[in-house]
Structures are given as structure tokens and as C-alpha cells.
Amino acid sequence: MLHALDTSDIARKYALAKYLPDWIVEPVLRYVPARMVSKITGIRSATGAETSGWFVGCTLTSRQLLNDPPQRSTAKIVESCKLAAELGADIVGLGALTAVVGDKGITIAEQIDIGVTTGNSYTVATAIEGLEQAAQMLGYDPGRSTVAILGATGSIGSVCAKLLADQVERLILVGRRQAALDELAGEIVGPAVVETTTEISQALAKAPLVVAVTSSVEAVVEPHDLLPGAIVCDVARPRDVSKAVAEQRADVLVIEGGVVAVPGEVNFNFDFGFPPRMAYACMAETMILALEGRGEDYSLGGDLEIDRVREIHQLGRKHGFELAGFRSFERTVEQDTIDRVRELAGEAIEAYQQGD
């Protein structure tokens, strides 16, 4: 399931929207029915299994999904899910902020007859894998490093924290409510030292490795926030990292979390900014479950199951899904970008690893 990030996306389809203010366009969208965006073909597993599907559009913007009454947003999402079922889908993946509304898919799943997933389990698995790969490429030893998790009390952030607690030296959990952070910290089991804070800048001043997964509609990470040599795995959509970081900080690396290569000759018949065969991990989770013949509810609610994160990661490998290198602000991260960050921040990275 797709939705417009803002009204500029609507203007690509309906030119008139380009000349109208948001306060006119957004209320009109509430009356525009869900629509089939494109047919997805050519998904072929390494096992020989095949599947196909559709992109369906939920006609609300990010701001509406976050700020409208949950019951109103949920009704629009259910409408889109029912369209997917009419098209022939056995399972629907809630994309971007449709996965955040209300109780994160639970109520939606109760109202439709096909499986529902947010795709968050595979998103977590690939985000952690990507962060670890990038850290090793820049010379960090994750076992001696500090990781900050922005949006730690959310469904993705909390399970990231629980998984990383066995892999890193220190975790800094960042969220809006101190009580929720303290509760999460008490649930984490592992050797990592755990800190909590509601101040993003305070956390980023200590952590060279960052997982950003807030539900903010505005960027929360600015150029001055980051340490030299910092790596940010930005899983959030809309992004948590300001574009100014890419423009002003050549000594840091920002990667998009959860970008995978889909096996087969997949054709999405829709341009969402990725090269051929590439998809977000949340999309890929839906495809993996379809290939497994598991049209069931999977990643729902605010508490993801660690066992399911591990299971979907294994199933992805079984079917031939794999981490697709790195992307940053719609561009492939080439080796020369990695080399430039190491050149500019190498001394800072070395000093950090030595504890200086």
C-alpha cells in the first residue's frame, strides 16, 4: 500500500493540485477512493516459486495519516485493503505511515479477510544488517561502539534495541516520553549499557552509529548534530535526516534502511525512486510471505516479536532476497563515497575506537 508523502505527490497525478493550497487539496483527498496504482509481476524465488501483486494507493498524505482522527485514517486504509482483496491479493503490506496509524494494523486486520502485515519485521532485520555492514566498511567494531536509536519506543525502534543489545557496547534510547523509555530500558536483556534521553542532540553527540525510525513528518537530524564519521541508518518515511546533511557533511554516511533486491525479473510498473528490482524491506516482507503461501497476519501492533524478525530474515535468504548495497537520498552509495567518509573522518573513527 502506498500513500502520498505530501500534496506535491498528488500534483504529479492531478496537475490542478499544483496550483491549490494544501488546506484545499487535503480535505478533497478524503473523498477520493482508493485506487490500483500498478500491477507487480515477475517475482521469482530461488526455490522456483512465483508470485505477483499490486500497488494500491491510500488517498491520504503523511500529514493526514498522522493528524486526522485515527478512525478516519483507519477507514481509508481498510478501504484500500479491501480493494487489494478484490484484485485478488492474499496478503496486504501496509506501507510507510499506513503502518503507524492507530494500533499499527491490528484493527485493520480485524476488518478484512486477507492477511495484513506492516513489513516491520523484515525492515528491522535488514536495517541492522545494513548498519553492521556500513560500520565494518568504515572501520568500526560494533561490539565496541555506541548506537543511538531515535524513535526507540516505536514498534521498529524497540525491537532494534532488543536485538542490538547483544551486539554493541552501549545503547542510547531516544524518544518523546521518558516514562516509555524507562519501561523499554527495563525490558532489554544483554551486555550493552543502556541510556535513555528525550534529547536527540544529546544522544547524537555520543553515538557514531544511529538508527533513525521516528514517526515525525519533519527531519529531526540536522548537520550540526552528527559526529565526524557518523553512520545513520534512516528507516523512517518521511526521512528523519535532513537533506542538508548530504549537502554539508561529506564526513558522515547516511543510508536508507531496508533496501533489498527482489529475486526474479520483477517489474513494479511504478517509479518510486529505486533502480530496477529494488524495493523497501516492508514491501519485500509481503512478497516473501506470499511466496511462502502464508496469507496471514504477521508484523502487527507495537510489540514486534524477535523470533519473527529472525524468521523473516531466514525466509528472505531462502527465497533469494538480499540487502541491495546502500542508497542515500535516492542515490546509490558508491565505493568512492565510503572512501571519502573514511578519508575525512578516519582519525575521528580511529580515536573513537581507541576510546580517546
C-alpha positions in Angstrom: 0.0 0.0 0.0 1.3 3.4 -1.0 0.3 6.9 0.0 1.3 10.5 -0.9 4.1 11.9 1.2 2.7 15.4 0.6 0.5 17.2 -1.9 3.3 17.5 -4.3 2.9 13.8 -5.0 -0.8 14.4 -5.7 0.2 17.1 -8.2 2.2 14.6 -10.3 -1.1 12.8 -11.0 -3.5 15.7 -10.9 -1.9 18.9 -12.2 -4.6 21.2 -10.8 -3.3 20.3 -7.3 -0.1 22.2 -8.0 -2.0 25.5 -8.0 -4.0 24.9 -4.9 -3.1 25.2 -1.2 -2.8 22.2 1.0 -5.8 23.2 3.0 -8.0 22.7 -0.1 -6.3 19.6 -1.6 -6.1 17.5 1.6 -9.8 17.7 2.5 -10.7 16.7 -1.0 -8.5 13.6 -0.8 -10.7 12.2 1.9 -13.4 11.7 -0.7 -11.1 10.2 -3.4 -11.5 6.4 -3.4 -8.6 4.0 -3.1 -7.0 3.2 -6.4 -5.0 0.5 -8.1 -1.6 2.1 -8.9 0.1 -0.7 -10.8 0.4 -4.5 -11.3 3.6 -6.1 -10.0 4.9 -9.1 -12.0 8.0 -11.3 -12.2 8.7 -12.1 -8.6 10.5 -15.5 -8.8 12.1 -17.2 -5.8 15.4 -19.0 -5.7 13.2 -22.1 -4.9 11.3 -21.7 -8.2 8.1 -20.3 -6.5 6.5 -17.3 -8.2 4.0 -14.6 -7.2 2.6 -11.3 -8.4 0.7 -8.4 -6.8 -0.4 -4.8 -7.0 0.4 -1.4 -5.6 -2.8 0.1 -4.2 -3.0 3.8 -3.2 -4.4 5.1 0.0 -5.5 8.6 -0.9 -4.2 10.5 2.2 -1.0 12.4 2.8 1.5 11.7 5.5 0.2 14.7 7.5 -3.3 13.5 7.3 -2.4 9.9 8.3 -0.7 11.3 11.4 -3.0 14.1 12.4 -6.5 13.0 11.3 -8.6 11.2 13.9 -7.4 7.5 13.8 -10.8 6.2 13.0 -10.9 8.3 9.8 -7.5 7.3 8.7 -8.2 3.6 9.5 -11.4 3.7 7.4 -9.4 4.9 4.4 -6.7 2.2 4.9 -9.4 -0.5 5.3 -10.9 0.7 2.0 -7.5 0.3 0.3 -7.1 -3.2 1.8 -10.5 -4.3 0.5 -9.5 -3.1 -2.9 -6.4 -5.3 -2.7 -8.6 -8.2 -1.8 -10.9 -7.5 -4.7 -7.9 -7.5 -7.0 -7.0 -11.0 -5.8 -4.4 -10.4 -3.1 -3.9 -12.9 -0.3 -1.9 -10.5 1.9 -1.5 -6.8 2.0 1.5 -4.8 3.3 0.9 -1.5 5.0 3.4 0.9 3.5 5.0 4.0 5.2 2.6 5.7 7.6 -0.3 3.5 6.9 1.6 1.1 9.2 1.7 3.6 12.0 -1.9 4.7 12.3 -3.8 3.7 15.4 -2.8 0.3 16.7 -0.4 -0.4 13.8 -2.5 -2.7 11.8 -4.4 -4.7 14.4 -7.8 -3.1 14.0 -7.3 -3.0 10.2 -6.6 -6.8 10.2 -9.8 -7.4 12.1 -11.9 -5.7 9.4 -10.6 -7.6 6.3 -10.5 -11.2 5.2 -6.9 -11.3 3.9 -3.6 -11.2 5.8 -2.1 -7.9 6.9 1.5 -7.0 7.7 3.4 -3.8 8.3 6.6 -5.3 6.9 8.3 -4.1 10.1 10.0 -7.4 11.0 12.0 -7.6 7.7 12.6 -3.8 7.9 14.3 -4.4 11.3 16.4 -7.3 10.1 17.7 -5.5 7.0 18.3 -2.2 8.9 20.5 -3.9 11.4 22.3 -5.9 8.7 22.9 -2.7 6.8 24.2 -0.7 9.8 26.6 -3.5 10.7 27.9 -3.7 7.1 28.4 0.0 6.9 30.1 0.1 10.3 32.6 -2.5 9.3 33.3 -0.7 6.0 34.2 2.5 7.8 36.3 0.7 10.4 34.0 0.5 13.4 33.9 -2.6 15.6 30.1 -2.7 16.5 31.0 -4.6 19.7 32.9 -1.5 20.9 30.5 1.1 19.7 27.6 3.2 20.8 24.3 3.1 18.9 21.6 5.7 19.3 18.1 4.7 18.4 15.8 7.6 17.5 12.2 6.7 18.0 13.2 3.8 20.3 9.8 3.3 21.8 8.1 2.6 18.5 7.5 -0.9 17.2 10.6 -0.9 15.0 12.9 1.0 17.4 12.1 -1.1 20.4 12.9 -4.4 18.7 16.0 -2.9 17.1 17.1 -2.1 20.7 16.5 -5.6 22.0 18.4 -7.2 19.1 21.3 -4.8 19.2 21.7 -5.2 23.0 23.7 -8.4 22.3 25.8 -6.8 19.6 27.0 -3.4 20.7 28.7 -1.8 23.7 26.2 0.9 24.5 22.7 1.8 23.5 21.1 5.3 23.8 17.4 5.1 23.5 15.7 8.3 22.3 12.0 9.1 22.4 9.5 11.7 23.3 8.3 10.3 26.7 10.8 9.5 29.4 8.4 7.0 31.1 8.1 4.9 28.0 11.9 5.0 27.5 12.5 3.8 31.0 10.0 1.0 30.6 11.8 -0.1 27.4 15.2 0.0 29.0 13.9 -2.3 31.7 12.9 -4.9 29.1 16.3 -5.0 27.4 18.4 -8.0 28.1 22.0 -8.1 27.0 25.5 -6.9 27.8 25.1 -3.4 26.3 25.0 -0.5 28.7 21.6 1.3 28.2 21.0 5.0 28.5 17.8 7.0 27.8 17.1 10.6 26.8 14.4 12.7 25.2 17.0 15.0 23.6 18.1 13.9 20.1 21.1 16.2 20.0 22.4 14.9 23.3 22.3 11.3 22.1 23.9 12.1 18.7 26.8 13.9 20.4 27.8 10.5 21.9 26.8 8.0 19.2 28.6 7.4 15.9 26.1 4.8 14.9 22.5 5.7 14.6 19.2 4.0 13.7 16.6 6.7 12.9 13.0 5.5 12.9 10.7 8.2 14.4 7.2 8.9 13.1 8.0 12.6 12.6 6.8 14.3 9.4 9.8 16.7 9.6 13.5 16.0 9.7 14.9 15.6 13.2 18.6 15.2 12.4 20.5 18.3 11.2 24.1 18.7 10.0 25.4 20.1 13.3 24.0 17.1 15.3 26.3 14.4 13.9 29.8 13.3 14.9 32.5 13.1 12.2 32.3 9.6 10.7 28.8 9.0 11.9 26.6 6.4 10.2 22.9 7.0 10.2 20.6 4.2 9.0 17.4 6.2 8.3 14.5 3.8 8.3 11.8 6.5 8.7 9.5 7.6 5.9 9.3 10.6 5.6 13.0 10.7 6.4 14.4 11.7 9.8 17.6 13.1 8.3 17.6 16.5 6.7 18.8 16.8 3.1 21.2 19.5 4.4 23.2 16.7 6.0 24.0 15.3 2.5 24.9 18.8 1.3 27.0 19.9 4.2 28.5 16.8 5.9 30.7 14.9 3.5 32.3 13.2 6.6 29.2 11.2 7.5 27.3 8.4 5.9 23.5 8.3 5.7 22.0 5.1 4.3 18.3 4.2 3.7 17.3 1.3 5.9 15.7 -1.7 4.5 16.5 -1.6 0.7 16.6 -5.1 -0.8 17.0 -6.7 -4.2 13.9 -8.8 -5.2 14.6 -12.1 -6.9 13.4 -12.8 -10.5 12.6 -10.2 -13.2 10.3 -8.1 -11.1 8.6 -5.2 -12.7 6.8 -2.8 -10.4 5.3 -0.8 -13.3 5.6 2.2 -11.0 8.6 4.5 -10.3 9.0 5.0 -6.6 12.6 6.2 -7.0 14.5 2.9 -6.9 16.6 1.2 -9.6 15.1 -2.0 -11.2 14.5 -4.9 -8.8 15.0 -2.8 -5.7 12.3 -2.4 -3.0 11.8 -1.4 0.5 12.1 -4.2 3.0 8.5 -3.6 4.2 7.4 -4.4 0.6 9.7 -7.4 0.4 8.2 -8.9 3.6 4.8 -9.0 1.9 6.4 -10.7 -1.2 8.2 -13.3 1.0 5.1 -14.3 2.8 3.2 -14.6 -0.5 6.0 -16.8 -1.9 5.7 -19.0 1.3 1.9 -19.2 0.8 1.3 -17.6 4.1 -1.6 -15.2 3.6 -1.7 -14.5 7.3 -1.3 -11.5 9.7 2.4 -11.2 10.5 4.0 -8.0 11.8 1.3 -6.1 13.6 1.0 -4.0 16.7 3.5 -2.1 18.8 5.5 -5.1 20.0 7.2 -7.0 17.3 8.4 -10.5 18.1 12.1 -11.1 17.9 11.5 -14.6 16.7 9.6 -13.3 13.7 12.3 -10.8 12.8 14.8 -13.7 12.7 12.3 -16.0 10.9 11.5 -13.5 8.1 15.3 -12.8 7.7 15.9 -16.5 7.1 12.9 -16.8 4.8 14.2 -13.9 2.8 17.5 -15.6 2.3 15.8 -18.8 1.3 13.9 -17.1 -1.5 16.9 -15.0 -2.7 16.1 -11.6 -1.3 19.3 -9.8 -0.2 20.5 -6.4 1.0 20.9 -4.2 -2.1 24.1 -2.3 -1.1 23.4 1.2 0.2 21.3 4.1 -1.0 21.2 7.7 0.3 18.7 10.4 -0.7 17.6 8.4 -3.8 21.1 7.7 -5.0 23.3 4.6 -4.9 26.2 4.9 -2.4 29.3 4.2 -4.4 32.6 3.0 -3.0 34.1 6.4 -3.6 31.6 7.9 -1.1 32.6 5.3 1.5 36.3 6.1 0.8 35.7 9.9 1.1 34.0 9.5 4.5 36.9 7.4 5.7 39.4 9.9 4.4 37.7 12.9 6.0 36.8 11.2 9.3 39.3 8.4 9.6 41.2 10.0 12.5 37.9 10.6 14.4 36.8 7.0 13.8 40.2 5.6 15.0 40.2 7.8 18.1 36.7 6.7 18.9 37.5 3.1 18.6 40.6 3.6 20.8 38.4 5.3 23.4 40.1 8.7 23.1 
